[in-house]
Amino acid sequence: MNWHYAAKKFGNPEFEEWYGLVEVFDESLHTETEACVIGASPEELAKWLRQAADDVEKYGVVDEN
């Protein structure tokens, strides 16, 4: 089983687009909307944000098709 964060493009190409953080599980999109990253402490939050950034750089943008 493989779980990681990735980026997903949201919005409308004719109006406005942005990227949000999503969760991916076994190569299937786990969250349809942007994920909220939380932690029990500022240090834990920073750890998850670093993990999310590393995952986005590694896995890139999710193909939503």
PDB file of N, H, CA, C and O in Angstrom:
ATOM      1  N   MET A   1       0.836  -1.178   0.000  1.00  0.00           N
ATOM      2  CA  MET A   1       0.000   0.000   0.000  1.00  0.00           C
ATOM      3  C   MET A   1       0.884   1.244   0.000  1.00  0.00           C
ATOM      4  O   MET A   1       1.902   1.307   0.690  1.00  0.00           O
ATOM      5  N   ASN A   2       0.474   2.216  -0.780  1.00  0.00           N
ATOM      6  H   ASN A   2      -0.353   2.165  -1.340  1.00  0.00           H
ATOM      7  CA  ASN A   2       1.249   3.436  -0.907  1.00  0.00           C
ATOM      8  C   ASN A   2       0.335   4.645  -0.687  1.00  0.00           C
ATOM      9  O   ASN A   2      -0.661   4.816  -1.391  1.00  0.00           O
ATOM     10  N   TRP A   3       0.676   5.461   0.272  1.00  0.00           N
ATOM     11  H   TRP A   3       1.485   5.322   0.843  1.00  0.00           H
ATOM     12  CA  TRP A   3      -0.067   6.676   0.565  1.00  0.00           C
ATOM     13  C   TRP A   3       0.903   7.843   0.481  1.00  0.00           C
ATOM     14  O   TRP A   3       2.010   7.779   1.016  1.00  0.00           O
ATOM     15  N   HIS A   4       0.484   8.912  -0.194  1.00  0.00           N
ATOM     16  H   HIS A   4      -0.416   8.964  -0.628  1.00  0.00           H
ATOM     17  CA  HIS A   4       1.326  10.099  -0.283  1.00  0.00           C
ATOM     18  C   HIS A   4       0.479  11.316  -0.655  1.00  0.00           C
ATOM     19  O   HIS A   4      -0.686  11.200  -1.035  1.00  0.00           O
ATOM     20  N   TYR A   5       1.100  12.471  -0.532  1.00  0.00           N
ATOM     21  H   TYR A   5       2.046  12.565  -0.224  1.00  0.00           H
ATOM     22  CA  TYR A   5       0.492  13.711  -0.997  1.00  0.00           C
ATOM     23  C   TYR A   5       0.885  13.942  -2.451  1.00  0.00           C
ATOM     24  O   TYR A   5       1.906  13.435  -2.915  1.00  0.00           O
ATOM     25  N   ALA A   6       0.072  14.707  -3.160  1.00  0.00           N
ATOM     26  H   ALA A   6      -0.757  15.119  -2.783  1.00  0.00           H
ATOM     27  CA  ALA A   6       0.382  15.140  -4.516  1.00  0.00           C
ATOM     28  C   ALA A   6      -0.330  16.469  -4.749  1.00  0.00           C
ATOM     29  O   ALA A   6      -1.106  16.921  -3.907  1.00  0.00           O
ATOM     30  N   ALA A   7      -0.066  17.083  -5.881  1.00  0.00           N
ATOM     31  H   ALA A   7       0.565  16.716  -6.564  1.00  0.00           H
ATOM     32  CA  ALA A   7      -0.751  18.308  -6.269  1.00  0.00           C
ATOM     33  C   ALA A   7      -1.884  17.955  -7.232  1.00  0.00           C
ATOM     34  O   ALA A   7      -1.803  16.966  -7.960  1.00  0.00           O
ATOM     35  N   LYS A   8      -2.935  18.768  -7.229  1.00  0.00           N
ATOM     36  H   LYS A   8      -3.001  19.571  -6.638  1.00  0.00           H
ATOM     37  CA  LYS A   8      -4.039  18.608  -8.169  1.00  0.00           C
ATOM     38  C   LYS A   8      -4.437  19.996  -8.649  1.00  0.00           C
ATOM     39  O   LYS A   8      -4.531  20.933  -7.856  1.00  0.00           O
ATOM     40  N   LYS A   9      -4.670  20.119  -9.949  1.00  0.00           N
ATOM     41  H   LYS A   9      -4.594  19.358 -10.592  1.00  0.00           H
ATOM     42  CA  LYS A   9      -5.090  21.400 -10.514  1.00  0.00           C
ATOM     43  C   LYS A   9      -6.591  21.565 -10.303  1.00  0.00           C
ATOM     44  O   LYS A   9      -7.373  20.652 -10.571  1.00  0.00           O
ATOM     45  N   PHE A  10      -6.977  22.729  -9.824  1.00  0.00           N
ATOM     46  H   PHE A  10      -6.342  23.470  -9.607  1.00  0.00           H
ATOM     47  CA  PHE A  10      -8.382  23.076  -9.605  1.00  0.00           C
ATOM     48  C   PHE A  10      -8.719  24.313 -10.416  1.00  0.00           C
ATOM     49  O   PHE A  10      -7.829  24.988 -10.933  1.00  0.00           O
ATOM     50  N   GLY A  11      -9.988  24.603 -10.524  1.00  0.00           N
ATOM     51  H   GLY A  11     -10.711  24.055 -10.104  1.00  0.00           H
ATOM     52  CA  GLY A  11     -10.426  25.829 -11.166  1.00  0.00           C
ATOM     53  C   GLY A  11     -10.867  25.616 -12.596  1.00  0.00           C
ATOM     54  O   GLY A  11     -11.133  24.494 -13.027  1.00  0.00           O
ATOM     55  N   ASN A  12     -10.940  26.717 -13.320  1.00  0.00           N
ATOM     56  H   ASN A  12     -10.724  27.629 -12.970  1.00  0.00           H
ATOM     57  CA  ASN A  12     -11.418  26.742 -14.688  1.00  0.00           C
ATOM     58  C   ASN A  12     -10.353  27.409 -15.554  1.00  0.00           C
ATOM     59  O   ASN A  12      -9.981  28.552 -15.288  1.00  0.00           O
ATOM     60  N   PRO A  13      -9.848  26.718 -16.597  1.00  0.00           N
ATOM     61  CA  PRO A  13      -8.775  27.297 -17.401  1.00  0.00           C
ATOM     62  C   PRO A  13      -9.140  28.624 -18.066  1.00  0.00           C
ATOM     63  O   PRO A  13      -8.258  29.406 -18.420  1.00  0.00           O
ATOM     64  N   GLU A  14     -10.422  28.876 -18.234  1.00  0.00           N
ATOM     65  H   GLU A  14     -11.139  28.241 -17.946  1.00  0.00           H
ATOM     66  CA  GLU A  14     -10.843  30.132 -18.863  1.00  0.00           C
ATOM     67  C   GLU A  14     -10.975  31.273 -17.861  1.00  0.00           C
ATOM     68  O   GLU A  14     -11.122  32.431 -18.251  1.00  0.00           O
ATOM     69  N   PHE A  15     -10.922  30.949 -16.578  1.00  0.00           N
ATOM     70  H   PHE A  15     -10.803  30.008 -16.261  1.00  0.00           H
ATOM     71  CA  PHE A  15     -11.097  31.980 -15.561  1.00  0.00           C
ATOM     72  C   PHE A  15      -9.916  32.041 -14.603  1.00  0.00           C
ATOM     73  O   PHE A  15      -9.148  33.002 -14.607  1.00  0.00           O
ATOM     74  N   GLU A  16      -9.782  31.007 -13.787  1.00  0.00           N
ATOM     75  H   GLU A  16     -10.406  30.226 -13.784  1.00  0.00           H
ATOM     76  CA  GLU A  16      -8.712  30.972 -12.781  1.00  0.00           C
ATOM     77  C   GLU A  16      -8.367  29.523 -12.466  1.00  0.00           C
ATOM     78  O   GLU A  16      -9.257  28.682 -12.342  1.00  0.00           O
ATOM     79  N   GLU A  17      -7.078  29.231 -12.338  1.00  0.00           N
ATOM     80  H   GLU A  17      -6.354  29.914 -12.440  1.00  0.00           H
ATOM     81  CA  GLU A  17      -6.612  27.902 -11.955  1.00  0.00           C
ATOM     82  C   GLU A  17      -5.671  28.014 -10.767  1.00  0.00           C
ATOM     83  O   GLU A  17      -5.001  29.031 -10.586  1.00  0.00           O
ATOM     84  N   TRP A  18      -5.625  26.961  -9.961  1.00  0.00           N
ATOM     85  H   TRP A  18      -6.169  26.135 -10.108  1.00  0.00           H
ATOM     86  CA  TRP A  18      -4.696  26.888  -8.842  1.00  0.00           C
ATOM     87  C   TRP A  18      -4.413  25.423  -8.558  1.00  0.00           C
ATOM     88  O   TRP A  18      -5.111  24.537  -9.052  1.00  0.00           O
ATOM     89  N   TYR A  19      -3.391  25.178  -7.765  1.00  0.00           N
ATOM     90  H   TYR A  19      -2.824  25.898  -7.364  1.00  0.00           H
ATOM     91  CA  TYR A  19      -3.038  23.828  -7.351  1.00  0.00           C
ATOM     92  C   TYR A  19      -3.309  23.680  -5.869  1.00  0.00           C
ATOM     93  O   TYR A  19      -3.040  24.584  -5.078  1.00  0.00           O
ATOM     94  N   GLY A  20      -3.843  22.534  -5.507  1.00  0.00           N
ATOM     95  H   GLY A  20      -4.062  21.799  -6.150  1.00  0.00           H
ATOM     96  CA  GLY A  20      -4.093  22.230  -4.110  1.00  0.00           C
ATOM     97  C   GLY A  20      -3.439  20.911  -3.733  1.00  0.00           C
ATOM     98  O   GLY A  20      -3.102  20.102  -4.598  1.00  0.00           O
ATOM     99  N   LEU A  21      -3.266  20.706  -2.457  1.00  0.00           N
ATOM    100  H   LEU A  21      -3.540  21.363  -1.755  1.00  0.00           H
ATOM    101  CA  LEU A  21      -2.677  19.487  -1.922  1.00  0.00           C
ATOM    102  C   LEU A  21      -3.773  18.436  -1.760  1.00  0.00           C
ATOM    103  O   LEU A  21      -4.811  18.703  -1.156  1.00  0.00           O
ATOM    104  N   VAL A  22      -3.538  17.239  -2.302  1.00  0.00           N
ATOM    105  H   VAL A  22      -2.694  17.022  -2.792  1.00  0.00           H
ATOM    106  CA  VAL A  22      -4.490  16.136  -2.170  1.00  0.00           C
ATOM    107  C   VAL A  22      -3.753  14.905  -1.652  1.00  0.00           C
ATOM    108  O   VAL A  22      -2.525  14.835  -1.702  1.00  0.00           O
ATOM    109  N   GLU A  23      -4.513  13.948  -1.160  1.00  0.00           N
ATOM    110  H   GLU A  23      -5.511  14.005  -1.120  1.00  0.00           H
ATOM    111  CA  GLU A  23      -3.951  12.688  -0.688  1.00  0.00           C
ATOM    112  C   GLU A  23      -4.217  11.610  -1.733  1.00  0.00           C
ATOM    113  O   GLU A  23      -5.302  11.542  -2.311  1.00  0.00           O
ATOM    114  N   VAL A  24      -3.215  10.771  -1.964  1.00  0.00           N
ATOM    115  H   VAL A  24      -2.334  10.826  -1.494  1.00  0.00           H
ATOM    116  CA  VAL A  24      -3.319   9.686  -2.934  1.00  0.00           C
ATOM    117  C   VAL A  24      -3.041   8.377  -2.194  1.00  0.00           C
ATOM    118  O   VAL A  24      -2.090   8.284  -1.417  1.00  0.00           O
ATOM    119  N   PHE A  25      -3.876   7.371  -2.442  1.00  0.00           N
ATOM    120  H   PHE A  25      -4.648   7.447  -3.073  1.00  0.00           H
ATOM    121  CA  PHE A  25      -3.714   6.061  -1.814  1.00  0.00           C
ATOM    122  C   PHE A  25      -3.718   5.005  -2.906  1.00  0.00           C
ATOM    123  O   PHE A  25      -4.682   4.903  -3.665  1.00  0.00           O
ATOM    124  N   ASP A  26      -2.660   4.223  -2.993  1.00  0.00           N
ATOM    125  H   ASP A  26      -1.877   4.306  -2.376  1.00  0.00           H
ATOM    126  CA  ASP A  26      -2.520   3.189  -4.038  1.00  0.00           C
ATOM    127  C   ASP A  26      -2.829   3.736  -5.423  1.00  0.00           C
ATOM    128  O   ASP A  26      -3.560   3.116  -6.196  1.00  0.00           O
ATOM    129  N   GLU A  27      -2.269   4.900  -5.733  1.00  0.00           N
ATOM    130  H   GLU A  27      -1.676   5.403  -5.106  1.00  0.00           H
ATOM    131  CA  GLU A  27      -2.377   5.558  -7.038  1.00  0.00           C
ATOM    132  C   GLU A  27      -3.795   6.023  -7.382  1.00  0.00           C
ATOM    133  O   GLU A  27      -4.054   6.393  -8.527  1.00  0.00           O
ATOM    134  N   SER A  28      -4.710   6.011  -6.422  1.00  0.00           N
ATOM    135  H   SER A  28      -4.500   5.710  -5.492  1.00  0.00           H
ATOM    136  CA  SER A  28      -6.046   6.540  -6.627  1.00  0.00           C
ATOM    137  C   SER A  28      -6.229   7.772  -5.757  1.00  0.00           C
ATOM    138  O   SER A  28      -5.789   7.801  -4.607  1.00  0.00           O
ATOM    139  N   LEU A  29      -6.871   8.776  -6.302  1.00  0.00           N
ATOM    140  H   LEU A  29      -7.228   8.752  -7.236  1.00  0.00           H
ATOM    141  CA  LEU A  29      -7.119   9.999  -5.557  1.00  0.00           C
ATOM    142  C   LEU A  29      -7.960   9.682  -4.326  1.00  0.00           C
ATOM    143  O   LEU A  29      -9.042   9.108  -4.441  1.00  0.00           O
ATOM    144  N   HIS A  30      -7.469  10.051  -3.165  1.00  0.00           N
ATOM    145  H   HIS A  30      -6.589  10.518  -3.072  1.00  0.00           H
ATOM    146  CA  HIS A  30      -8.184   9.777  -1.919  1.00  0.00           C
ATOM    147  C   HIS A  30      -9.043  10.971  -1.506  1.00  0.00           C
ATOM    148  O   HIS A  30     -10.132  10.792  -0.962  1.00  0.00           O
ATOM    149  N   THR A  31      -8.561  12.184  -1.759  1.00  0.00           N
ATOM    150  H   THR A  31      -7.676  12.330  -2.201  1.00  0.00           H
ATOM    151  CA  THR A  31      -9.326  13.384  -1.444  1.00  0.00           C
ATOM    152  C   THR A  31      -9.621  14.146  -2.723  1.00  0.00           C
ATOM    153  O   THR A  31      -8.713  14.404  -3.512  1.00  0.00           O
ATOM    154  N   GLU A  32     -10.878  14.508  -2.938  1.00  0.00           N
ATOM    155  H   GLU A  32     -11.616  14.298  -2.296  1.00  0.00           H
ATOM    156  CA  GLU A  32     -11.279  15.258  -4.129  1.00  0.00           C
ATOM    157  C   GLU A  32     -11.015  16.750  -3.972  1.00  0.00           C
ATOM    158  O   GLU A  32     -10.784  17.451  -4.957  1.00  0.00           O
ATOM    159  N   THR A  33     -11.050  17.227  -2.745  1.00  0.00           N
ATOM    160  H   THR A  33     -11.239  16.657  -1.945  1.00  0.00           H
ATOM    161  CA  THR A  33     -10.800  18.646  -2.478  1.00  0.00           C
ATOM    162  C   THR A  33      -9.454  18.785  -1.793  1.00  0.00           C
ATOM    163  O   THR A  33      -8.848  17.792  -1.389  1.00  0.00           O
ATOM    164  N   GLU A  34      -8.995  20.000  -1.664  1.00  0.00           N
ATOM    165  H   GLU A  34      -9.486  20.806  -1.991  1.00  0.00           H
ATOM    166  CA  GLU A  34      -7.693  20.229  -1.048  1.00  0.00           C
ATOM    167  C   GLU A  34      -7.648  19.674   0.367  1.00  0.00           C
ATOM    168  O   GLU A  34      -8.584  19.835   1.150  1.00  0.00           O
ATOM    169  N   ALA A  35      -6.538  19.017   0.673  1.00  0.00           N
ATOM    170  H   ALA A  35      -5.778  18.886   0.037  1.00  0.00           H
ATOM    171  CA  ALA A  35      -6.342  18.434   2.002  1.00  0.00           C
ATOM    172  C   ALA A  35      -5.954  19.524   2.993  1.00  0.00           C
ATOM    173  O   ALA A  35      -5.292  20.498   2.633  1.00  0.00           O
ATOM    174  N   CYS A  36      -6.365  19.353   4.220  1.00  0.00           N
ATOM    175  H   CYS A  36      -6.903  18.562   4.512  1.00  0.00           H
ATOM    176  CA  CYS A  36      -5.995  20.243   5.311  1.00  0.00           C
ATOM    177  C   CYS A  36      -4.916  19.543   6.126  1.00  0.00           C
ATOM    178  O   CYS A  36      -5.127  18.436   6.622  1.00  0.00           O
ATOM    179  N   VAL A  37      -3.772  20.181   6.263  1.00  0.00           N
ATOM    180  H   VAL A  37      -3.601  21.081   5.860  1.00  0.00           H
ATOM    181  CA  VAL A  37      -2.671  19.584   7.014  1.00  0.00           C
ATOM    182  C   VAL A  37      -2.699  20.148   8.432  1.00  0.00           C
ATOM    183  O   VAL A  37      -2.659  21.363   8.630  1.00  0.00           O
ATOM    184  N   ILE A  38      -2.770  19.255   9.411  1.00  0.00           N
ATOM    185  H   ILE A  38      -2.802  18.268   9.250  1.00  0.00           H
ATOM    186  CA  ILE A  38      -2.821  19.678  10.812  1.00  0.00           C
ATOM    187  C   ILE A  38      -1.793  18.897  11.617  1.00  0.00           C
ATOM    188  O   ILE A  38      -1.307  17.857  11.171  1.00  0.00           O
ATOM    189  N   GLY A  39      -1.472  19.386  12.774  1.00  0.00           N
ATOM    190  H   GLY A  39      -1.868  20.230  13.136  1.00  0.00           H
ATOM    191  CA  GLY A  39      -0.553  18.701  13.669  1.00  0.00           C
ATOM    192  C   GLY A  39      -0.925  18.971  15.111  1.00  0.00           C
ATOM    193  O   GLY A  39      -1.603  19.956  15.406  1.00  0.00           O
ATOM    194  N   ALA A  40      -0.493  18.114  16.005  1.00  0.00           N
ATOM    195  H   ALA A  40       0.057  17.314  15.766  1.00  0.00           H
ATOM    196  CA  ALA A  40      -0.779  18.267  17.433  1.00  0.00           C
ATOM    197  C   ALA A  40       0.093  19.335  18.075  1.00  0.00           C
ATOM    198  O   ALA A  40      -0.171  19.772  19.195  1.00  0.00           O
ATOM    199  N   SER A  41       1.135  19.754  17.359  1.00  0.00           N
ATOM    200  H   SER A  41       1.349  19.399  16.449  1.00  0.00           H
ATOM    201  CA  SER A  41       2.035  20.797  17.851  1.00  0.00           C
ATOM    202  C   SER A  41       2.591  21.535  16.632  1.00  0.00           C
ATOM    203  O   SER A  41       2.490  21.037  15.511  1.00  0.00           O
ATOM    204  N   PRO A  42       3.176  22.711  16.840  1.00  0.00           N
ATOM    205  CA  PRO A  42       3.802  23.403  15.708  1.00  0.00           C
ATOM    206  C   PRO A  42       4.891  22.554  15.047  1.00  0.00           C
ATOM    207  O   PRO A  42       5.057  22.590  13.828  1.00  0.00           O
ATOM    208  N   GLU A  43       5.623  21.798  15.847  1.00  0.00           N
ATOM    209  H   GLU A  43       5.488  21.769  16.838  1.00  0.00           H
ATOM    210  CA  GLU A  43       6.676  20.949  15.303  1.00  0.00           C
ATOM    211  C   GLU A  43       6.105  19.824  14.435  1.00  0.00           C
ATOM    212  O   GLU A  43       6.643  19.512  13.373  1.00  0.00           O
ATOM    213  N   GLU A  44       5.016  19.224  14.901  1.00  0.00           N
ATOM    214  H   GLU A  44       4.579  19.477  15.764  1.00  0.00           H
ATOM    215  CA  GLU A  44       4.387  18.164  14.120  1.00  0.00           C
ATOM    216  C   GLU A  44       3.789  18.724  12.835  1.00  0.00           C
ATOM    217  O   GLU A  44       3.889  18.091  11.784  1.00  0.00           O
ATOM    218  N   LEU A  45       3.178  19.886  12.902  1.00  0.00           N
ATOM    219  H   LEU A  45       3.097  20.400  13.756  1.00  0.00           H
ATOM    220  CA  LEU A  45       2.649  20.520  11.697  1.00  0.00           C
ATOM    221  C   LEU A  45       3.768  20.773  10.691  1.00  0.00           C
ATOM    222  O   LEU A  45       3.602  20.499   9.502  1.00  0.00           O
ATOM    223  N   ALA A  46       4.899  21.291  11.152  1.00  0.00           N
ATOM    224  H   ALA A  46       5.033  21.514  12.118  1.00  0.00           H
ATOM    225  CA  ALA A  46       6.035  21.540  10.269  1.00  0.00           C
ATOM    226  C   ALA A  46       6.526  20.236   9.630  1.00  0.00           C
ATOM    227  O   ALA A  46       6.897  20.215   8.457  1.00  0.00           O
ATOM    228  N   LYS A  47       6.525  19.153  10.408  1.00  0.00           N
ATOM    229  H   LYS A  47       6.224  19.170  11.361  1.00  0.00           H
ATOM    230  CA  LYS A  47       6.948  17.854   9.873  1.00  0.00           C
ATOM    231  C   LYS A  47       6.043  17.423   8.726  1.00  0.00           C
ATOM    232  O   LYS A  47       6.532  16.986   7.685  1.00  0.00           O
ATOM    233  N   TRP A  48       4.716  17.542   8.906  1.00  0.00           N
ATOM    234  H   TRP A  48       4.318  17.898   9.752  1.00  0.00           H
ATOM    235  CA  TRP A  48       3.772  17.142   7.864  1.00  0.00           C
ATOM    236  C   TRP A  48       3.858  18.057   6.640  1.00  0.00           C
ATOM    237  O   TRP A  48       3.721  17.593   5.509  1.00  0.00           O
ATOM    238  N   LEU A  49       4.082  19.344   6.861  1.00  0.00           N
ATOM    239  H   LEU A  49       4.193  19.721   7.780  1.00  0.00           H
ATOM    240  CA  LEU A  49       4.236  20.261   5.729  1.00  0.00           C
ATOM    241  C   LEU A  49       5.487  19.927   4.918  1.00  0.00           C
ATOM    242  O   LEU A  49       5.463  19.978   3.689  1.00  0.00           O
ATOM    243  N   ARG A  50       6.582  19.584   5.605  1.00  0.00           N
ATOM    244  H   ARG A  50       6.602  19.543   6.604  1.00  0.00           H
ATOM    245  CA  ARG A  50       7.799  19.166   4.893  1.00  0.00           C
ATOM    246  C   ARG A  50       7.558  17.879   4.110  1.00  0.00           C
ATOM    247  O   ARG A  50       7.999  17.749   2.968  1.00  0.00           O
ATOM    248  N   GLN A  51       6.855  16.928   4.729  1.00  0.00           N
ATOM    249  H   GLN A  51       6.496  17.034   5.657  1.00  0.00           H
ATOM    250  CA  GLN A  51       6.530  15.671   4.046  1.00  0.00           C
ATOM    251  C   GLN A  51       5.675  15.944   2.817  1.00  0.00           C
ATOM    252  O   GLN A  51       5.916  15.377   1.751  1.00  0.00           O
ATOM    253  N   ALA A  52       4.679  16.809   2.963  1.00  0.00           N
ATOM    254  H   ALA A  52       4.484  17.269   3.829  1.00  0.00           H
ATOM    255  CA  ALA A  52       3.805  17.139   1.832  1.00  0.00           C
ATOM    256  C   ALA A  52       4.601  17.788   0.707  1.00  0.00           C
ATOM    257  O   ALA A  52       4.410  17.443  -0.459  1.00  0.00           O
ATOM    258  N   ALA A  53       5.483  18.714   1.034  1.00  0.00           N
ATOM    259  H   ALA A  53       5.638  18.995   1.981  1.00  0.00           H
ATOM    260  CA  ALA A  53       6.304  19.373   0.013  1.00  0.00           C
ATOM    261  C   ALA A  53       7.202  18.363  -0.692  1.00  0.00           C
ATOM    262  O   ALA A  53       7.325  18.399  -1.916  1.00  0.00           O
ATOM    263  N   ASP A  54       7.826  17.470   0.054  1.00  0.00           N
ATOM    264  H   ASP A  54       7.726  17.441   1.049  1.00  0.00           H
ATOM    265  CA  ASP A  54       8.674  16.440  -0.552  1.00  0.00           C
ATOM    266  C   ASP A  54       7.864  15.546  -1.490  1.00  0.00           C
ATOM    267  O   ASP A  54       8.320  15.214  -2.584  1.00  0.00           O
ATOM    268  N   ASP A  55       6.657  15.156  -1.057  1.00  0.00           N
ATOM    269  H   ASP A  55       6.287  15.426  -0.168  1.00  0.00           H
ATOM    270  CA  ASP A  55       5.808  14.299  -1.886  1.00  0.00           C
ATOM    271  C   ASP A  55       5.391  15.004  -3.174  1.00  0.00           C
ATOM    272  O   ASP A  55       5.411  14.396  -4.244  1.00  0.00           O
ATOM    273  N   VAL A  56       5.015  16.274  -3.085  1.00  0.00           N
ATOM    274  H   VAL A  56       4.999  16.768  -2.216  1.00  0.00           H
ATOM    275  CA  VAL A  56       4.606  17.006  -4.283  1.00  0.00           C
ATOM    276  C   VAL A  56       5.766  17.078  -5.276  1.00  0.00           C
ATOM    277  O   VAL A  56       5.565  16.921  -6.481  1.00  0.00           O
ATOM    278  N   GLU A  57       6.971  17.315  -4.775  1.00  0.00           N
ATOM    279  H   GLU A  57       7.134  17.443  -3.796  1.00  0.00           H
ATOM    280  CA  GLU A  57       8.132  17.346  -5.667  1.00  0.00           C
ATOM    281  C   GLU A  57       8.402  15.967  -6.272  1.00  0.00           C
ATOM    282  O   GLU A  57       8.832  15.872  -7.421  1.00  0.00           O
ATOM    283  N   LYS A  58       8.158  14.918  -5.524  1.00  0.00           N
ATOM    284  H   LYS A  58       7.809  14.995  -4.590  1.00  0.00           H
ATOM    285  CA  LYS A  58       8.426  13.562  -6.009  1.00  0.00           C
ATOM    286  C   LYS A  58       7.337  13.065  -6.957  1.00  0.00           C
ATOM    287  O   LYS A  58       7.641  12.504  -8.009  1.00  0.00           O
ATOM    288  N   TYR A  59       6.057  13.270  -6.587  1.00  0.00           N
ATOM    289  H   TYR A  59       5.810  13.726  -5.732  1.00  0.00           H
ATOM    290  CA  TYR A  59       4.948  12.683  -7.344  1.00  0.00           C
ATOM    291  C   TYR A  59       4.285  13.652  -8.325  1.00  0.00           C
ATOM    292  O   TYR A  59       3.584  13.215  -9.237  1.00  0.00           O
ATOM    293  N   GLY A  60       4.493  14.939  -8.155  1.00  0.00           N
ATOM    294  H   GLY A  60       5.063  15.294  -7.414  1.00  0.00           H
ATOM    295  CA  GLY A  60       3.964  15.924  -9.095  1.00  0.00           C
ATOM    296  C   GLY A  60       2.464  16.090  -9.031  1.00  0.00           C
ATOM    297  O   GLY A  60       1.857  16.027  -7.961  1.00  0.00           O
ATOM    298  N   VAL A  61       1.872  16.306 -10.204  1.00  0.00           N
ATOM    299  H   VAL A  61       2.365  16.357 -11.073  1.00  0.00           H
ATOM    300  CA  VAL A  61       0.444  16.591 -10.318  1.00  0.00           C
ATOM    301  C   VAL A  61      -0.325  15.313 -10.599  1.00  0.00           C
ATOM    302  O   VAL A  61       0.072  14.516 -11.449  1.00  0.00           O
ATOM    303  N   VAL A  62      -1.432  15.117  -9.883  1.00  0.00           N
ATOM    304  H   VAL A  62      -1.755  15.764  -9.193  1.00  0.00           H
ATOM    305  CA  VAL A  62      -2.309  13.970 -10.073  1.00  0.00           C
ATOM    306  C   VAL A  62      -3.078  14.148 -11.379  1.00  0.00           C
ATOM    307  O   VAL A  62      -3.629  15.216 -11.647  1.00  0.00           O
ATOM    308  N   ASP A  63      -3.108  13.098 -12.179  1.00  0.00           N
ATOM    309  H   ASP A  63      -2.661  12.230 -11.961  1.00  0.00           H
ATOM    310  CA  ASP A  63      -3.955  13.092 -13.380  1.00  0.00           C
ATOM    311  C   ASP A  63      -5.358  12.739 -12.931  1.00  0.00           C
ATOM    312  O   ASP A  63      -5.621  11.602 -12.539  1.00  0.00           O
ATOM    313  N   GLU A  64      -6.251  13.696 -12.985  1.00  0.00           N
ATOM    314  H   GLU A  64      -6.038  14.620 -13.303  1.00  0.00           H
ATOM    315  CA  GLU A  64      -7.601  13.474 -12.452  1.00  0.00           C
ATOM    316  C   GLU A  64      -8.512  12.711 -13.388  1.00  0.00           C
ATOM    317  O   GLU A  64      -9.687  12.536 -13.066  1.00  0.00           O
ATOM    318  N   ASN A  65      -8.040  12.255 -14.517  1.00  0.00           N
ATOM    319  H   ASN A  65      -7.086  12.397 -14.779  1.00  0.00           H
ATOM    320  CA  ASN A  65      -8.889  11.489 -15.461  1.00  0.00           C
ATOM    321  C   ASN A  65      -8.899  10.032 -15.110  1.00  0.00           C
ATOM    322  O   ASN A  65      -9.553   9.239 -15.787  1.00  0.00           O
TER     323      ASN A  65
END
